[in-house]
């Protein structure tokens, strides 16, 4: 398996684990010093530094949505340094009238076959902000 294939597999492993609710498995796809950059104006936006912080962000999203958060990976593109997951996630919240369906490009810098840094790029950041906006961190 070459580096591009190994990187793509790490991304698939991350999303497979997240889809199964397996945060420990998801953590194996991240470097210990992994960083996730979450754009927007909501309480959950900002930079999450370290594997535990990144997994905490995900755990909070699952909790805030009452377990309704569903992730679908459409395609993973990768080379020896970078990977991109083209995904859709859906979620609902008891305190929101409308559910969210968001198309997302998750761009990642890879190191030694694991995710070292990631950036979310949403189809409609305003809609994402409205969905997550008034919650407390």
C-alpha positions as CSV (number, residue, x, y, z in Angstrom):
1,X,0.0,0.0,0.0
2,X,1.5,3.4,-1.0
3,X,1.2,6.6,1.1
4,X,-1.8,7.9,-0.9
5,X,-3.7,4.6,-0.3
6,X,-2.7,4.5,3.4
7,X,-3.9,8.1,3.9
8,X,-7.2,7.4,2.1
9,X,-7.7,4.3,4.3
10,X,-7.0,6.3,7.5
11,X,-9.8,8.8,6.5
12,X,-12.2,5.9,5.7
13,X,-11.3,4.3,9.0
14,X,-12.0,7.6,10.8
15,X,-15.5,8.0,9.3
16,X,-16.3,4.3,9.7
17,X,-15.5,4.5,13.4
18,X,-17.4,7.7,13.8
19,X,-20.4,6.2,12.0
20,X,-20.3,3.2,14.5
21,X,-20.0,5.6,17.5
22,X,-16.5,4.2,18.2
23,X,-14.5,7.2,19.4
24,X,-11.6,5.1,20.4
25,X,-11.4,3.7,16.9
26,X,-11.7,7.2,15.4
27,X,-8.8,8.3,17.6
28,X,-6.5,5.7,16.1
29,X,-6.8,7.7,12.8
30,X,-5.6,10.9,14.4
31,X,-2.1,11.9,15.4
32,X,-1.7,12.7,19.2
33,X,-1.2,16.4,18.3
34,X,-4.0,16.5,15.7
35,X,-5.8,19.8,15.2
36,X,-9.3,20.4,13.9
37,X,-10.3,23.9,12.6
38,X,-14.1,24.4,12.8
39,X,-15.3,27.6,11.0
40,X,-18.3,29.7,11.9
41,X,-19.8,31.7,14.7
42,X,-21.4,29.1,16.9
43,X,-20.3,27.9,20.3
44,X,-18.7,24.8,18.8
45,X,-16.4,26.7,16.4
46,X,-12.7,27.3,16.8
47,X,-9.5,25.2,16.9
48,X,-9.5,21.9,18.7
49,X,-5.9,21.0,19.6
50,X,-4.9,17.4,20.4
51,X,-6.6,14.1,19.8
52,X,-8.7,14.3,23.0
53,X,-10.0,17.8,22.1
54,X,-10.9,16.6,18.6
55,X,-12.7,13.6,19.9
56,X,-14.4,15.8,22.5
57,X,-15.8,18.0,19.7
58,X,-17.2,15.0,18.0
59,X,-18.7,13.6,21.2
60,X,-20.3,16.9,21.9
61,X,-21.9,17.0,18.4
62,X,-23.3,13.5,18.9
63,X,-24.7,14.5,22.4
64,X,-26.2,17.8,21.2
65,X,-28.0,16.0,18.4
66,X,-29.3,13.3,20.6
67,X,-27.5,10.7,18.5
68,X,-29.2,11.8,15.3
69,X,-25.9,12.9,13.6
70,X,-25.3,10.7,10.6
71,X,-22.2,10.9,8.3
72,X,-22.0,9.7,4.7
73,X,-18.7,9.7,2.9
74,X,-19.2,10.1,-0.9
75,X,-15.5,10.1,-1.9
76,X,-12.0,10.3,-0.4
77,X,-9.3,11.9,-2.5
78,X,-5.7,11.6,-1.3
79,X,-2.0,11.8,-2.1
80,X,1.1,11.4,0.0
81,X,0.5,14.5,2.1
82,X,-3.2,15.5,1.9
83,X,-6.6,13.9,1.9
84,X,-10.1,15.3,1.3
85,X,-13.3,13.6,2.3
86,X,-16.4,14.7,0.5
87,X,-19.2,14.1,2.9
88,X,-22.8,14.8,3.9
89,X,-23.9,14.9,7.4
90,X,-27.5,15.1,8.7
91,X,-28.6,15.9,12.2
92,X,-31.6,17.2,14.2
93,X,-31.8,18.8,17.6
94,X,-34.8,18.9,19.9
95,X,-34.4,22.7,20.3
96,X,-34.4,23.3,16.5
97,X,-37.4,23.4,14.1
98,X,-35.5,22.1,11.1
99,X,-32.9,19.4,10.7
100,X,-29.6,20.1,9.1
101,X,-28.2,18.5,5.9
102,X,-24.8,19.8,5.2
103,X,-22.4,18.9,2.4
104,X,-18.9,19.2,3.7
105,X,-15.3,19.0,2.3
106,X,-13.1,17.8,5.1
107,X,-9.5,18.8,4.1
108,X,-6.7,17.0,6.0
109,X,-3.0,17.2,6.3
110,X,-1.6,13.7,6.8
111,X,1.4,12.5,8.7
112,X,2.6,8.9,8.9
113,X,-0.8,7.6,7.7
114,X,-2.8,9.5,10.3
115,X,-4.7,12.8,10.3
116,X,-2.5,15.6,11.7
117,X,-4.7,18.6,10.8
118,X,-8.2,19.2,9.4
119,X,-10.4,21.9,8.1
120,X,-14.2,21.8,7.6
121,X,-15.6,23.6,4.5
122,X,-19.4,23.6,4.5
123,X,-21.8,24.1,1.7
124,X,-23.8,26.8,3.6
125,X,-21.9,28.1,6.7
126,X,-24.9,30.3,7.6
127,X,-27.2,27.3,7.8
128,X,-24.6,25.5,9.9
129,X,-24.2,28.5,12.2
130,X,-28.0,28.7,12.7
131,X,-28.2,25.0,13.6
132,X,-25.4,25.1,16.1
133,X,-25.5,28.8,17.0
134,X,-27.2,29.2,20.4
135,X,-25.9,26.2,22.2
136,X,-23.6,26.5,25.2
137,X,-20.2,24.9,24.8
